[in-house]
Amino acid sequence: MSENELPIPPETSMDPEAFELLRIWAANNEIHVALESGFGDSAKDFGVLVSDLMEHGARLYAERDGVSELAARKAIMKGIRERLAENKNLSGEIGE
C-alpha cells in the first residue's frame, strides 16, 4: 500500500468472499475511477451503491463540519444536481 492509499476496512478480512468494488483517485484536477463490473445485476444496483456512498459521506462531513447528517445529505444532493446540470449529455434526461 502506498502512502496515498486508504487502508482496507478491517471488517473485510472476516469475509473470504469480500472484494473491492470501487477505487477513486483525484489526479491532475480530475477524478479517475476503477469500477468492478461484477457488482450487482443491473444499473439499479449501482444506484444502491451510490446511495450507500452518499450516506457514508454524509456521516463523514456531518462529523467533520459539525452539521447534521440531513444538512450534509442536502449539500451532497445539491452537488449531484449541479454536476448533472453541467453535463450536457445528461441535463434534462434524468427523471424518476
N, C-alpha and C positions, 0 to 999 in steps of 0.2 A: 504494500500500500504506500503510495506517495504521500508527501506531507499535504498535498492539495485534495486528497480524497477523504470523504467522510467514512467513519467506521461502519462496519456491517452491524446491524442491530443484533445484540446477543441472543434474542429470542429465536432467531433463525437457526441457530445451531441445534436447537431441540427438535427440529423438523427435518428429517432426512430428504424430504421432497421439496424443501424450500428452494426457490430460485429467484434471481434478480429480474425485476420487471422493467425498470426504467433507470436510465443514467442521464443526468442533465448537467451540462457544463456551460459556463459563461467564458467566452474567449473572443477577443477582438470585437468587443461590444455587441456580440450576438449570442444567442442561445443555441447550443448544439445538443442533440438528443439521440440516444441509442435506446430503442424500444424493443422489447421481446414480443414478437408477433404471436407467440403461442399462448398468450394470456386471454382467457375468455373465448366465447364462441362468436361474439359479434361486436360491432362498434358500440352498442349499448353497454356492454361490459366495460369498455374503455371509459364510458361516461361515469360508471360507478367508481372506477379507479380515480378519475379526475375529481369526483366529488369527495372521495376519501382524502385525497391530497389537499383539497381545499380545507377540510376540517382540521387536518394536521397543521396547515399553515395558519388557520385562524387561531388555534390554540397557541402556536409559537408567537405570532405577532401580538396577540392579546397580552400574553405574559411579558414579552419584551417591551411593548409600548405602553403598558398599563391601561389598556382599554378593554371593553367587554368583548367576548367572543363574537357576539352579534355585530358589534361595530366593525370588528376585523373581517367578518364574513361579508358585510355590506361593502367594505372597501375592496375586498377581493373581487366581488361581483362587478363593482364599478370598473375595475381594471380589466376584467374579462370583456365587458360590454364595449369599453373604449378600444381595446385591441381588435375586437371583431369589426368594429366600425371602421378602423384603419385599413382593414384587409378588404380591398375592393372586390375580391373574388367571393367573399362571404357576406358582405354587407347586404342586409335585407333578405337573405336566403335562410337564415337560421330562425326557426319559429318554434312551435311546440314540439 
